[in-house]
Amino acid sequence: MTTPTRRGRLLGALVAALALVLTACGGGGQAAASGEPDPDAVFRYAFVQSASTFDPHRSGNAWDMVNLRLVYDQLLQENSDGEILPMLATGYEFLDDGRVLELTLRDDVTFHDGTPFDSSTVAANLERARELEGSTVAGALRAIGSIETPDPSTVRILLDGPGGNLPALFTERHGSMINPGAFDNPDLDQNPVGSGMFTLTEHVPGQVSRYARAEGYWDPDAVRVAGVEIYVQPSSPTRLNMVLTGQIDMTYLDPSTQDQAVAAGLQVQPSVSTTIFRMTMNTGSPPFDDLRVRQAMEHAVDRRAIVDGVFFGIGEPVAQLVPPDHWAHHPGIGAEDPQYGYDPERARALLAEAGHPDGLEFDMLIPALDDHRTVAEAVIPMLAEVGIRARPQVVEPATTPATFFGRQEGDAYIGAQAPFVDPSNQYESNLPGQFMNPWGTTSPEFEQAWDDSLRGETREDRLDAVHRMIEEEKGLLRQFGIFAAQPPSVWSDDVLFPEGYRPAYAAHFRGVAISR
C-alpha cells in the first residue's frame, strides 16, 4: 500500500478543518428544520440534466435513476452505507452452490393502474431487459439462464454463470419494475408506468419534471409530500441562487460554490457518492486505437493539481474506477504510482513511439455542465503541454453516451458516471457486446477476471478476483480515473430528512418532507 505524501497529509488536514467549519455553520448533516411534515407540500430539487428516457431498459445514462426512482420501484434498494435492503423483494438467497438466486416478493403492491405485482411481473421484466433490441442492461444480466415462478411470491433465477453482482444490480435500472402491460407502449420513454412513490404529471425535457403522490402506495412512510418537482439547471451558481431565493429546496453544488452556501447559512454536507470523473477514449479508430497514445493521455493529466487547484481539495485523485473508501478499491493502483501517474516526459516519449513525435489533435466532447467544463479547462492545457491538442465540443449532458457510444462522434470525452452499485458496473463496459464498448476492446484475461469477480455470495468471497479485474482493465485503458467526486449537497431549513438519510450525488427522495 502506498504511503501518503506530505501534500496528501496536509490536504487531509485542510478537509478535516473544513468539515469542522461546515458543522459549526449548519452543515453537519441532518437538516435543522423543525415542526411537522406538511403533507400538501411539494419538494423541489434542481439537477443538471433531464432523464434521457423513462424506459429503464433503454437508459444508457445511470443518472436517469434520479427520476426513475420516483416512478418505478426496484426489487432491492441500497442504503447510504452501501447495504442491500428489501424493497419489492422481501429477501433473497443464493441456493444450489450459487447456481440459483431466489427472491421472495411482497404481496401488497400494485402498479399505478391497479395491476397487481407478482412473480410473473419480475420474470417478464427480466426477460424484456435481456432480450429487448437496444437494451442497455442486457449485458449485465447475461448470467441469467432462465426464470421460474413457482408461486406469485417467489422467483427463482437459474444462472448460467456467476451472479454475485445481481442483488446489487437489482437496486438500479436492472431491477426497476415496469408494468408488463406497458411494454409495447410507443410513449413509454416519456410516460412511465410503474409502481413507485409518484406518478409523472409533466415532463418538459431540459426544463422540469413534475410528479404527484401515488395514492395507496405500499410504503406510506416513504411518501411525505404531495409532489416532487425536478428542475434542470446545469449552472452551479444558478442552482445556489435558486435555493437562496426559495425557488427550490435542495440541490448539489460544485465545490467552488460551497463557501457561498455556508456563508448564507444553508445546510451543507458532502454527498454520498462513488462517482469517478474519468477520461474515456474511442479505441476503435486513430489516434486512440494505439494503447501507447492512451497511456500518454493518462500520464499527461496531473490529477492532484485538478483536485487541489480546481476543486479546493474536495475529492481524491484515482487511477482506477473505484474510490479509496470503497470495499473493492485496489490498494496497489494509485494515482501517484509511476506506472499510472503524472509524467509529461513519459507521455511525450510514448507519443513518439506511437508515431506522433510532433503530437496529435483529437475531438474532445465536453458535457455542458459546470463541473465537467471545469475539469476539461484544467485537462486541455495539460494535454497540450505534451502535444495532445484537443478540439473541444460541448454536448448535451443527458445524451452524451448516445452521442459518443451510439453515434460514435468524438475521439474522447470527460465524464462522470453515476454512483455505481457494484464494481462490475464500473468495469462491464470492457466486455464485448456492451453499449459502451462498440469497438469491442477487451482481452481474454479481462473477461476471465470479470467473470471470476462475480463468483461468491459475499464481498469477501469476490475481492481477490475484483482486484484482478481492476489490474487487467489497466492493460486495456479504454478509460482512466481522474478523481473521486463528493460534491456538496445543500438544502434549506424547511427540508426534513428521515432518520439515517444522507444526501447523495445521485439523489433519492424516499421519506423526504417539507416542514409546515
Secondary structure, 3 states (H helix, E strand, C coil): CCCCCHHHHHHHHHHHHHHHHHHHCCCCCCCCCCCCECCCCEEEEEECCCCCCCCCCCCCCHHHHHHHHHHCCECEEECCCCCEEECCEEEEEEECCCCEEEEEECCCCECCCCCECCHHHHHHHHHHHHHCCCCCCCHHHCCEEEEEEEECCEEEEEECCCCCCHHHHCCCHHHECCCHHHCCCCCCCCCCCCCCCEEEEEEECCCEEEEEECCCCCCHHHCCCCEEEEEECCCHHHHHHHHHCCCCCEEECCHHHHHHHHHCCCEEEECECCCEEEEEECCCCCCCCCHHHHHHHHHHCCHHHHHHHHCCCCCEECCCCCCCCCCCCCCCCCCCCCCCCCCHHHHHHHHHHCCCCCCEEEEEEEECCHHHHHHHHHHHHHHHHCCEEEEEEEECHHHHHHHHHHCCCCCEEEEECCCCCCHHHHHHHHCCCCCCCCCCCCCHHHHHHHHHHCCCCCHHHHHHHHHHHHHHHHHHCCEEEEEECCCEEEECCCEECCCCCCCECCCCCCCCEEEC
